[in-house]
Amino acid sequence: MSAPVSTRDRPLGIAAVVRLAGRTLDGLGLLWLEGEITQLARPASGHLYFSLRDRDAVLPAVLWSRDVARLRFTPESGQRLRVRGRLGVYDRDGKMQLYADFLEPAGAGSAALALAQLKQKLADEGIFDAARKRPLPRFPRRIGVVTSRSGAAIHDIIQTVQRRLPTPILIADCAVQGPNAPRQLMAAMAMVVRAGVDVLIIGRGGGAATDLSAFNVENVVRTVSRCPVPVISAVGHEIDLTLCDLAADARASTPTAAAELVVPVRAELMEHLTKDRRRLDRELRMRLDRERMELDARTAALHTAGARAPQRRRELLAALRRRLDAAAPRRRIADQRAALAGLERALLAHGPSRVAAARGALRELERRLDAASPRDRLARHRAALTGLIHRHDDAARALVRSRRAQLGELAGGLAALSPLAVLERGYAVVRRPDGARAALRTASQLHARMKIQLQLHGGSAIAQIESVHLDGAGAPPSASEPEDAA
């Protein structure tokens, strides 16, 4: 379309000139420009208004809200951007501006910048803080694994867990890369948590940095941080670090390393248990020896005290007898009688009435003397002393019986704690004869013509199964069928 002719007699209108300039600029098509972003504004409409400048010029630009929503990073003033768009003229102001539809950082890619900005955002929220990390369970009853069933990661985890300490594993199959991976990863984590696990492993078997992008999606990272059970992230290798690695409770460089973190080694556990059992037996023997020594010492002390108490009572009784002899009441009575006899003779000389009165007084004195005699008191003390001796002997015998009963209870407890006591009662531990330490616990693990090792009291034996009879429905595995994995 040709431009209209403008003369002095036929001048163009302002709107016509602005539209003509707009059509001319639009004819240039899509352009790529590079410059520094300035005068950035984000109104409530969601549009992005800014200017691009270089050393010599400034160009205003706008990015409509529909294109802003597709950005993978947040533009900031001072960034150098590469911008795609069309040039046009805003009719109201008659100014040229760039109508952009795509922005990307000049230099570092938009994905790298978006990842850096998301990492900083989550770090500011405290999602990566070490204080939020939870300890891993030492002996998980069930392990959840979120990964692709067809990848090498799941095979490495299963083999490592079965080799170290066989533990039930719940696998949630999901995509680990591609556009559907973030949604499937979050759904798989929710599924294994609802099913009931003690710890969760999420990851894949390595890959290029672009293959790990699903583990840098904000919703996936937040799901990992909010997981109600501890999470181990095993994404990629040591050189790769995703945001899920930072948000998880523990990070492993490979799926094999994750499995090593989640379960201990069975042989090491058996060694620790053996050491602990020996230490417990040693401490129990020492405790029993100490109790026996204390019981002997107390028994000897009781016998010594029992022998000394009657001796002290005898010494007290002898002292009382000496005091009684020193008081000599019989001698005093003889003296009184001699004095009374003299008085009687004197009284006979004065008259019988006074003799009768003196004799009455003498009988009263004899009665009072008999009432004050210590013979009854000595008899009572002897009876009390005999009762105390009997009570002391009874208490000593009861204490000895009680200590012997306590010693018997301690010896019985020690025997009950001994793992060999079960074997002594006629039970046996059934194992495979190939050196495996795990015991066979159910009849479903046996099959005909299978050789087994029986650990009995005092030794072991190798036997062969003739037939297997299960209590419930289901037939035992035949000799040609492989046993189920633990």
C-alpha positions in Angstrom: 0.0 0.0 0.0 1.5 3.3 -1.1 1.7 6.2 1.2 -0.8 9.1 0.7 0.5 12.2 -1.1 1.0 15.2 1.2 1.0 18.8 -0.1 0.6 22.2 1.2 -2.9 22.2 0.0 -3.6 18.7 1.2 -1.7 18.1 4.5 -2.0 14.8 6.3 -3.8 14.4 9.7 -1.9 13.6 12.7 -3.6 10.2 13.2 -2.9 9.3 9.6 0.8 10.1 10.0 0.9 8.0 13.2 -0.9 5.1 11.5 1.4 5.4 8.5 4.5 5.2 10.8 3.0 2.2 12.6 2.4 0.3 9.4 5.9 1.1 8.3 7.4 -0.2 11.5 5.2 -3.2 11.5 6.5 -4.1 8.1 9.9 -4.8 9.7 8.5 -8.0 11.2 9.8 -9.7 14.3 13.1 -8.2 15.7 15.6 -9.4 18.3 17.1 -6.6 20.4 19.6 -6.6 23.3 19.9 -4.0 26.0 19.7 -3.1 29.7 16.3 -3.1 31.3 15.3 0.2 33.0 12.2 2.0 34.3 10.5 -1.3 35.1 6.9 -1.2 36.2 4.4 -3.9 37.1 0.9 -2.5 37.4 -2.1 -4.5 38.8 -3.1 -5.4 35.2 -0.2 -7.9 35.1 1.5 -6.2 32.1 5.2 -5.4 32.2 6.3 -1.9 31.2 10.0 -1.2 30.8 12.7 0.4 28.7 15.7 -1.0 26.9 18.7 1.2 26.6 22.3 1.0 25.3 25.0 3.6 25.3 23.2 5.8 22.7 19.5 5.4 22.9 16.5 4.3 25.0 13.5 2.4 23.6 10.2 1.9 25.6 8.7 -1.5 25.6 5.7 -3.5 26.9 5.2 -7.2 27.6 1.5 -8.2 27.9 0.3 -10.2 30.9 -0.3 -13.4 28.8 3.4 -13.4 27.8 4.6 -12.4 31.4 3.0 -15.6 32.7 5.2 -17.7 30.4 8.4 -16.3 31.7 10.7 -18.7 33.6 12.5 -15.9 35.5 11.6 -12.5 37.1 13.0 -9.5 35.2 14.8 -7.0 37.4 16.1 -3.5 36.7 19.7 -3.5 35.6 19.5 -6.9 33.9 20.8 -7.2 30.3 18.1 -8.9 28.3 17.6 -10.3 24.8 14.1 -9.3 23.6 11.9 -10.4 20.7 9.1 -8.3 19.5 7.6 -5.9 16.9 8.1 -2.1 16.7 5.0 0.0 16.7 3.6 3.5 17.4 1.3 4.2 20.3 -1.4 6.3 18.7 -2.2 8.4 21.8 1.3 9.7 22.3 2.7 9.2 18.9 5.8 7.4 20.4 7.5 4.4 19.0 7.8 1.4 21.3 8.6 -2.3 21.2 5.7 -4.7 21.7 7.7 -7.7 23.1 6.5 -11.3 23.3 9.6 -13.0 24.7 12.4 -12.2 27.1 15.6 -14.0 28.1 18.7 -13.0 29.9 21.7 -12.1 27.8 24.6 -14.4 28.8 23.2 -16.9 31.3 20.1 -18.8 30.1 16.7 -18.1 31.5 16.5 -21.5 33.0 19.7 -21.0 35.0 18.5 -17.6 36.2 15.0 -18.9 37.1 16.6 -21.8 39.1 18.9 -19.4 41.0 15.9 -17.1 41.8 13.8 -20.1 43.0 16.7 -21.4 45.1 17.1 -18.0 46.8 13.3 -17.7 47.3 13.1 -21.1 49.0 16.2 -20.5 51.0 14.7 -17.2 52.3 11.6 -19.3 53.5 13.9 -21.6 55.5 13.1 -24.7 53.5 16.8 -25.6 53.2 17.7 -24.9 56.9 19.6 -27.6 58.7 17.3 -27.2 61.7 14.5 -28.7 59.7 16.3 -31.9 58.8 15.0 -35.0 60.6 17.0 -38.0 61.7 16.6 -41.2 59.7 15.0 -44.2 61.5 17.7 -46.7 62.4 15.5 -49.8 61.7 12.7 -48.8 59.3 9.9 -51.4 59.1 9.0 -50.3 55.5 10.9 -48.2 52.9 9.1 -46.2 50.2 10.9 -45.6 46.9 9.7 -43.0 44.4 11.4 -43.5 41.0 11.0 -45.2 37.6 10.5 -48.9 37.8 12.3 -49.4 34.5 15.4 -47.4 35.6 18.6 -48.8 37.1 18.1 -46.9 40.4 15.3 -49.2 41.7 17.4 -52.3 41.0 20.4 -50.8 42.8 18.3 -49.9 45.9 16.6 -53.4 46.1 19.9 -55.3 45.8 21.6 -53.1 48.4 18.8 -53.3 50.9 18.5 -57.1 50.5 22.3 -57.5 50.9 22.6 -55.3 54.0 19.3 -56.0 55.9 16.3 -57.4 54.1 13.4 -54.9 54.6 10.0 -54.5 52.9 10.1 -52.0 50.0 7.1 -50.1 48.6 7.8 -48.9 45.0 5.9 -46.0 43.5 6.5 -46.0 39.7 6.6 -42.6 38.1 8.3 -40.6 35.4 11.5 -38.9 36.4 11.9 -36.6 33.5 9.7 -35.0 30.9 6.7 -32.6 31.2 4.6 -35.1 33.3 7.4 -35.9 35.8 6.7 -33.2 38.4 3.0 -34.2 38.7 3.8 -37.9 38.9 6.5 -37.4 41.4 4.2 -35.6 43.8 1.4 -38.1 43.4 3.8 -41.0 44.0 5.1 -39.4 47.2 1.6 -38.9 48.5 0.7 -42.6 47.6 3.6 -44.2 49.6 3.0 -41.9 52.6 -0.7 -43.0 52.7 0.4 -46.6 52.4 2.5 -46.3 55.5 6.3 -46.1 55.3 9.0 -45.1 57.8 11.4 -43.4 55.3 11.2 -42.4 51.7 13.8 -42.4 48.9 13.2 -40.2 45.9 15.6 -40.1 42.9 16.8 -41.5 39.7 20.0 -42.9 38.2 21.7 -39.8 37.1 21.6 -38.1 33.7 22.4 -34.8 32.1 21.5 -31.6 34.0 18.5 -31.0 31.8 17.2 -34.5 32.7 17.1 -33.5 36.4 14.8 -30.5 35.9 11.7 -32.2 37.4 13.6 -32.3 40.7 14.0 -28.5 40.6 10.2 -27.7 40.2 9.0 -25.6 43.0 5.9 -27.8 43.8 8.0 -30.9 43.9 10.6 -29.3 46.3 7.8 -28.1 48.6 6.2 -31.6 48.6 9.6 -33.0 49.7 10.0 -30.5 52.5 6.4 -31.1 53.7 6.6 -34.9 53.6 5.6 -36.4 57.0 8.3 -39.0 57.0 12.1 -38.4 56.5 13.1 -38.1 52.9 16.4 -39.2 51.2 17.1 -37.5 47.9 19.2 -39.6 45.5 19.1 -37.6 42.3 22.0 -37.8 39.9 25.6 -38.1 40.9 27.9 -36.1 43.2 28.4 -33.3 40.7 24.7 -32.7 40.3 22.8 -30.8 43.0 19.1 -30.3 42.7 16.7 -28.3 44.9 15.2 -31.6 46.1 18.6 -32.5 47.4 18.7 -29.3 49.5 15.1 -29.7 50.8 15.4 -33.4 51.7 16.4 -34.6 55.2 19.4 -36.4 53.8 21.2 -36.5 50.4 22.9 -39.4 48.7 25.0 -39.2 45.6 23.6 -42.4 44.1 20.6 -44.7 44.8 23.0 -47.3 46.2 24.3 -44.7 48.7 20.7 -43.9 49.6 20.0 -47.6 50.4 23.2 -47.8 52.5 21.9 -44.8 54.5 18.5 -46.3 55.2 19.4 -49.7 56.5 22.4 -51.0 58.5 24.5 -54.0 57.7 23.1 -57.2 59.2 26.5 -58.7 60.0 27.5 -55.6 61.9 24.3 -55.7 63.9 24.8 -59.4 64.8 28.3 -58.5 65.9 27.0 -55.7 68.1 24.3 -57.9 69.5 26.8 -60.6 70.3 29.0 -58.1 72.1 26.0 -56.7 74.0 24.9 -60.1 75.0 28.3 -61.0 76.4 28.5 -57.7 78.2 25.1 -58.3 79.7 26.0 -61.8 80.8 29.2 -60.5 82.4 27.4 -57.8 84.2 24.7 -60.2 85.4 27.3 -62.6 86.8 29.1 -59.7 88.5 25.8 -58.5 90.0 25.0 -62.0 91.3 28.4 -62.4 92.8 28.0 -59.0 94.5 24.6 -60.0 95.8 25.9 -63.3 97.1 28.8 -61.6 98.9 26.4 -59.1 100.4 24.0 -61.8 101.5 26.9 -63.8 103.1 28.1 -60.6 104.9 24.7 -59.8 106.2 24.1 -63.4 107.3 27.4 -63.4 109.2 26.4 -60.0 110.7 23.1 -61.4 111.8 24.7 -64.5 113.4 27.2 -62.3 115.1 24.5 -59.9 116.4 22.3 -62.9 117.4 25.2 -64.3 119.4 26.0 -61.0 121.1 22.5 -60.0 122.1 22.0 -63.0 124.6 25.5 -62.4 125.8 24.7 -58.8 126.6 21.5 -59.9 128.4 23.4 -62.4 130.4 26.0 -59.8 131.4 23.2 -57.4 132.4 21.6 -60.2 134.5 24.9 -61.0 136.2 25.3 -57.3 137.0 21.8 -57.2 138.5 22.7 -60.2 140.6 25.8 -58.6 141.8 23.9 -55.5 142.8 21.3 -57.6 144.5 24.0 -59.5 146.4 25.6 -56.2 147.3 22.3 -55.0 148.7 22.1 -58.3 150.8 18.5 -58.2 151.8 18.7 -61.5 153.7 21.5 -60.1 155.8 19.4 -57.0 156.5 16.5 -59.3 157.4 18.7 -61.3 159.8 19.9 -58.1 161.4 16.4 -57.0 161.8 15.4 -60.3 163.3 18.3 -60.2 165.7 17.3 -56.6 166.7 13.7 -57.7 167.1 14.8 -60.6 169.2 16.7 -58.2 171.5 13.6 -56.0 171.6 11.5 -59.0 172.4 13.6 -59.9 175.3 13.5 -56.4 176.5 9.8 -56.2 176.1 9.3 -59.5 177.9 10.7 -57.7 180.9 8.1 -54.9 180.5 5.0 -56.9 179.7 3.3 -59.3 177.2 1.1 -56.6 175.6 4.1 -54.8 174.3 5.6 -58.1 173.0 2.5 -58.8 171.1 2.6 -55.3 169.5 6.2 -55.8 168.6 5.5 -59.1 167.0 2.7 -57.6 164.9 5.0 -54.9 163.8 7.6 -57.5 162.9 5.1 -59.4 160.8 4.1 -56.2 159.0 7.7 -55.5 158.2 8.2 -59.1 156.9 5.1 -58.8 154.7 6.4 -55.5 153.2 9.8 -57.0 152.8 8.4 -59.9 150.9 6.3 -57.5 148.7 9.5 -55.5 147.8 11.5 -58.7 147.1 13.3 -58.6 143.6 12.5 -62.2 142.9 9.4 -61.4 140.9 11.2 -58.7 138.9 14.0 -61.1 138.2 11.6 -63.7 136.9 9.8 -61.2 134.7 13.2 -60.0 133.2 14.2 -63.6 132.6 11.0 -64.3 130.7 11.4 -61.1 128.7 15.0 -62.0 127.9 14.0 -65.5 126.7 11.2 -64.0 124.5 13.7 -61.6 122.9 16.2 -64.4 122.2 13.4 -66.4 120.4 12.2 -63.3 118.4 15.8 -62.5 117.4 16.4 -66.1 116.2 13.1 -66.1 114.3 14.0 -62.7 112.6 17.4 -63.9 111.6 16.0 -67.1 110.1 13.3 -65.1 108.2 15.9 -62.7 106.8 18.1 -65.5 105.6 15.1 -67.2 103.9 14.2 -63.9 102.2 17.7 -63.3 100.9 17.9 -66.8 99.6 14.6 -66.3 97.8 15.9 -63.0 96.2 19.0 -64.9 95.1 16.9 -67.6 93.5 14.8 -65.0 91.6 17.9 -63.3 90.3 19.3 -66.6 89.2 16.0 -67.5 87.5 16.0 -64.1 85.7 19.5 -64.6 84.5 18.5 -68.1 83.2 15.4 -66.6 81.5 17.5 -63.9 79.7 20.0 -66.5 78.3 19.3 -67.2 74.6 20.4 -70.8 75.2 17.5 -71.4 77.6 15.1 -71.6 74.7 17.2 -74.3 73.0 17.5 -76.2 76.3 13.7 -76.5 76.4 13.7 -78.5 73.2 13.3 -75.7 70.6 15.6 -75.3 67.5 16.6 -72.5 65.1 16.2 -73.4 61.4 18.5 -71.8 58.9 19.7 -72.4 55.4 22.9 -74.4 55.3 24.6 -72.0 52.9 25.9 -69.8 55.7 23.0 -67.3 55.8 22.4 -66.1 59.3 18.7 -65.2 58.9 16.4 -67.8 60.5 13.6 -69.4 58.6 10.5 -68.3 60.4 7.5 -69.7 58.5 6.7 -73.1 56.8 6.1 -71.2 53.5 9.9 -70.7 53.3 10.5 -74.5 53.1 10.0 -76.9 50.2 10.5 -80.6 49.6 14.1 -81.9 49.3 15.4 -78.6 50.8 18.4 -79.0 53.1 18.2 -77.0 56.3 20.5 -76.5 59.3 19.1 -77.1 62.8 20.7 -75.2 65.7 20.0 -77.3 68.8 21.2 -77.2 72.4 24.8 -78.4 72.4 25.3 -78.4 68.6 23.8 -78.3 65.2 22.6 -80.7 62.5 21.9 -80.8 58.7 18.5 -82.2 57.7 16.5 -82.5 54.5 12.8 -81.7 54.2 10.6 -84.6 53.1 7.4 -82.7 52.8 5.8 -79.4 54.0 2.4 -79.0 55.5 1.0 -75.4 55.8 -1.7 -74.5 58.4 -3.7 -72.3 55.9 -4.6 -72.3 52.3 -1.8 -72.4 49.7 0.7 -75.0 48.7 4.4 -74.9 49.7 6.8 -74.0 46.9 8.2 -77.0 45.0 12.0 -77.7 44.7 12.1 -76.2 41.3 10.4 -72.9 42.2 12.6 -70.0 43.5 11.8 -68.7 46.9 10.1 -65.3 47.2 12.4 -62.4 47.8 12.3 -60.9 51.3 
